[in-house]
Amino acid sequence: MTASTSSTPEPATQPARPGAYPDGRTPLADAVLAVARRDIATFHALPLSHGRSIRDSHMRETYEALFGVAQLAADVSYSGTMLDSFFRPRGPLREAQRLAARSFGADATFFLSAGTSTANRVALTALTQPGSRVLADRSCHQSVHFALNSLGVQVAYAPMQRCCDGCPRTYADLPRLLEMFRAAAAEGRPFDTVVLSAVSYDGVRYDLPTVLAELAAVHPTVSVLVDEAWGAAHRFHPRLRPLTALHAVETLRAADPRLAMNVAVTHSAHKSMSALRQGSYLHLIGDGEAQERTAQALFQHHTTSPSWPVLASLDLARLQAETEGESLLGRSLGLARTLRVELATDPRLSAYRPLGPDGHLTDAAQLVSDDPTRVLVDISALGITAADFRRMLFDEYALYVARESGDAVLFHIHIGVDEATLLRLLDALRTIQRTYRSASAALATGTSEHFIIAYPPGIPITVPGEKLCERTLSQIDTLRSSGCEIYTLRNPTVSARELAVQAAATGSVPVTADHLTVESLTGENLRGEGLAAEQLGTERLSTQQLAGAAAAVSAAGTTAATVTAAATAVSTS
Ligand SMILES: Cc1ncc(COP(=O)(O)O)c(C=O)c1O
């Protein structure tokens, strides 16, 4: 590896050919589109490019259905002057990186098509040397830990802390991290590098203006890696920008233009901006030497086959963020607020308890706060696991939630979530609550107010007035895991106590299935079913009929693992 392999981008302020790529342009995306539109035949690699290797294949349709003709044309392997050199860019890639650096306020920006996992490794390779003393936030992503482990550096971890009992989020104990940093400097053995995970998966943001100012004040030549994987878009909204690393550096530079600290900031653009998967920015605050080291580290760690569509998407995502980011993020912030308000006030959503943003990370001394685009929700009152809840949202409502932690699930209200999507989510949450809340109430020990019926075979496990013990509950669990659907049916006009008293007095259970009508086994409960709600709405149902209803639900394709039709029944007396 020599300096001639460098991809050191030039300072962001001056375009190489002034006017060549005026603002509002996307030089790299334009260049990739231009080659994709030409019918270029390649004698290099990528037989699939332009769909050539599958032109006469029986698999062509499947390829095109999955990737589309445009993607097959855009996935090219050209390099050098044909498109640009990834490691030593001189053309559209360099221009695109320059525009990104200017937009984010960095001295240089590198595009990666291998995710922030690689960007973190590249940054740490550039910011450390064997033997460097590194102070790392224990809550960093695995990529940071793996990189540090292989770089021959001495690592001290700042401890992690938990938000509170009811909330699973973890983050660095930042006051303690600063204390460790100050103590090491006072002993004459300052840390050379600090690593911070500043915008977490779980929606915790660090007070970077305070933390970076303190680090610079104690040891002005310290190097810092700020992993803002989840916060790439934050730059583009005035409410979110103040806590970002690059904004904090701008403030520090305004106070002292000779700021000596090198700062690398990594952004998974694909997590919060309109970039393709694995599109990542590595921004650098640092002089030519720091930029050169970063270029060398990129050469060392990045694949030599970068994805040009991914790199082009980083160019497009930057322009979209510049022009539309504020309004899109404004919508996200509004929708996140709406979701929290609905969860807090709608009785049909009372089983969901939003965690934060108010009342959780409110201690300013901890130097952390909530990411307002995240909504963390405790679902324990539903009586199902967060894993089952996620699976159900995906299978039955085509809604995907990535994060589950304990009894909580995390909704990321990113710029791709619009009003209609939020309404779909709220509808799904209401239906799930209707279904599961009463089911979980039914499945508690004590005198049951419910019919609890496993289908098949459709014979009640309990009828109202019978006792439910732990053993029965565990049998119900076993039945459920073996594929049975568990149905519960309640008689709200007779309390469990009355039932127990009557049962004790008469030696028999006072209410039977034949005396029940199903009122709320509605079309909504029976999504996509062949069983009309009207047919059920007022009819008397026998146990057999109930089993038939269960069969219809089952035949409608509703999954056995997730369906508990909790119908509320009233006695017709
Ligand atoms: C804090 C943090 N850093 C880095 C990464 C890795 O990012 P990428 O998926 O772009 O490789 C993640 C992934 O979730 C993350 O949460």
The ligand as a MOL file (V3000), in Angstrom:
LIG
                    3D

  0  0  0     0  0            999 V3000
M  V30 BEGIN CTAB
M  V30 COUNTS 16 16 0 0 0
M  V30 BEGIN ATOM
M  V30 1 C -24.6600 1.8890 16.6660 0
M  V30 2 C -24.3930 1.1070 15.4130 0
M  V30 3 N -23.2440 1.2620 14.7670 0
M  V30 4 C -22.9630 0.5810 13.6230 0
M  V30 5 C -23.8710 -0.3010 13.0860 0
M  V30 6 C -23.5340 -1.0520 11.8370 0
M  V30 7 O -24.0930 -0.4010 10.7410 0
M  V30 8 P -24.2700 -1.1010 9.3340 0
M  V30 9 O -25.4960 -1.9450 9.4310 0
M  V30 10 O -24.4370 0.0440 8.3820 0
M  V30 11 O -23.0560 -1.9110 9.0480 0
M  V30 12 C -25.0930 -0.4970 13.7410 0
M  V30 13 C -26.0720 -1.4420 13.1880 0
M  V30 14 O -27.1680 -1.6060 13.6200 0
M  V30 15 C -25.3630 0.2260 14.9290 0
M  V30 16 O -26.5240 0.0770 15.6020 0
M  V30 END ATOM
M  V30 BEGIN BOND
M  V30 1 1 1 2
M  V30 2 1 2 3
M  V30 3 2 2 15
M  V30 4 2 3 4
M  V30 5 1 4 5
M  V30 6 1 5 6
M  V30 7 2 5 12
M  V30 8 1 6 7
M  V30 9 1 7 8
M  V30 10 2 8 9
M  V30 11 1 8 10
M  V30 12 1 8 11
M  V30 13 1 12 13
M  V30 14 1 12 15
M  V30 15 2 13 14
M  V30 16 1 15 16
M  V30 END BOND
M  V30 END CTAB
M  END
